[in-house]
Amino acid sequence: IQFGVPDSVIFIEDASNNTQENAINSKRILDSLQLPPPYLLITSAFHLPRAQITFKNAGIPNDGFPCNYTDGMDSFSWDDLIPTPVGLLGWNLYLKELAGYAYYK
């Protein structure tokens, strides 16, 4: 709306708890509105590969648009090979995306 998109063409699916439920619920909305593809799928760059497969498997052909990229990497240092507590805390997200990607592919 802030960028001039009328609220009459914005449809929100807010009943899902995960990506698969979101795809299924979105499919119902798209079918009820009889909106033809292609559809634009916008999600974080990290999540996009799995989300695209999940939506495709739900019958929603989509073009992905990644957002929320991580900041660029600094120059390499040998210290980068030593795990940090913050880095280890992010592994659960990585493993979830990897497992989901393998499952839905």
FIRODO-596330 format. One record per residue (C-alpha): residue number from 1; x, y, z. Coordinates in steps of 0.001 Angstrom, whole numbers, plus 500000, padded with zeros to 6 digits. Layout:
% residues N
[NUM, [X, Y, Z]];
...
//
This chain:
% residues 105
[1, [500000, 500000, 500000]];
[2, [502880, 502319, 500865]];
[3, [504246, 501813, 497336]];
[4, [500919, 502353, 495629]];
[5, [499665, 498771, 495460]];
[6, [495925, 498863, 496149]];
[7, [494783, 496765, 499081]];
[8, [492165, 495171, 496803]];
[9, [494926, 493128, 495122]];
[10, [496751, 492102, 498309]];
[11, [495794, 488703, 499718]];
[12, [497232, 487496, 502998]];
[13, [497489, 483884, 504137]];
[14, [498008, 483952, 507890]];
[15, [496683, 480573, 509051]];
[16, [499791, 478468, 508419]];
[17, [502455, 477344, 510862]];
[18, [505105, 476295, 508348]];
[19, [506065, 476537, 504683]];
[20, [504122, 473459, 503588]];
[21, [500901, 474678, 505213]];
[22, [501509, 478110, 503692]];
[23, [501790, 476591, 500224]];
[24, [498618, 474519, 500651]];
[25, [496626, 477452, 502045]];
[26, [497960, 479792, 499357]];
[27, [496915, 477301, 496677]];
[28, [493355, 477380, 498033]];
[29, [493319, 481178, 497912]];
[30, [494734, 481311, 494388]];
[31, [492273, 478685, 493147]];
[32, [489289, 480452, 494724]];
[33, [490302, 483735, 493090]];
[34, [491048, 482013, 489774]];
[35, [494298, 483925, 489459]];
[36, [496467, 482482, 486684]];
[37, [500189, 481870, 487103]];
[38, [502967, 482779, 487171]];
[39, [503176, 483742, 490817]];
[40, [505955, 485664, 492520]];
[41, [507307, 484011, 495665]];
[42, [509164, 486453, 497903]];
[43, [511086, 485108, 500876]];
[44, [514528, 485239, 502430]];
[45, [517382, 484276, 500149]];
[46, [518351, 481467, 502509]];
[47, [514833, 479982, 502531]];
[48, [513993, 480496, 498843]];
[49, [515241, 477179, 497341]];
[50, [513175, 475067, 499750]];
[51, [510161, 477365, 499567]];
[52, [510119, 477260, 495759]];
[53, [510127, 473468, 495748]];
[54, [507425, 473315, 498428]];
[55, [505159, 475710, 496520]];
[56, [505808, 473928, 493215]];
[57, [504879, 470588, 494838]];
[58, [501640, 472184, 496091]];
[59, [500750, 473061, 492502]];
[60, [501896, 476673, 492545]];
[61, [504313, 477472, 489715]];
[62, [506428, 480354, 490933]];
[63, [509233, 482719, 490190]];
[64, [511377, 483301, 493244]];
[65, [512502, 486693, 494448]];
[66, [515083, 486492, 497231]];
[67, [515382, 489161, 499898]];
[68, [517027, 489562, 503291]];
[69, [520527, 488696, 502148]];
[70, [523272, 488403, 504713]];
[71, [525809, 491203, 504638]];
[72, [528846, 490666, 502435]];
[73, [531763, 488699, 503741]];
[74, [534916, 490331, 504994]];
[75, [538314, 489211, 503824]];
[76, [539291, 485678, 504820]];
[77, [541306, 485029, 507967]];
[78, [542481, 481705, 509389]];
[79, [540502, 482585, 512514]];
[80, [537358, 482195, 510391]];
[81, [537850, 478416, 510533]];
[82, [537378, 478363, 514308]];
[83, [533691, 477919, 515237]];
[84, [532179, 480705, 517301]];
[85, [529224, 480392, 519670]];
[86, [527143, 482653, 517434]];
[87, [528013, 480577, 514379]];
[88, [527077, 477347, 516117]];
[89, [523719, 478810, 517177]];
[90, [522813, 479235, 513503]];
[91, [523316, 475579, 512603]];
[92, [519759, 474610, 513562]];
[93, [518416, 476934, 510862]];
[94, [520866, 475602, 508290]];
[95, [520077, 471964, 509116]];
[96, [516322, 472639, 508958]];
[97, [516637, 474203, 505497]];
[98, [518920, 471399, 504291]];
[99, [516589, 468662, 505579]];
[100, [513533, 470377, 504102]];
[101, [515246, 470878, 500768]];
[102, [516257, 467205, 500617]];
[103, [512761, 466057, 501648]];
[104, [510817, 468150, 499133]];
[105, [513210, 467767, 496218]];
//
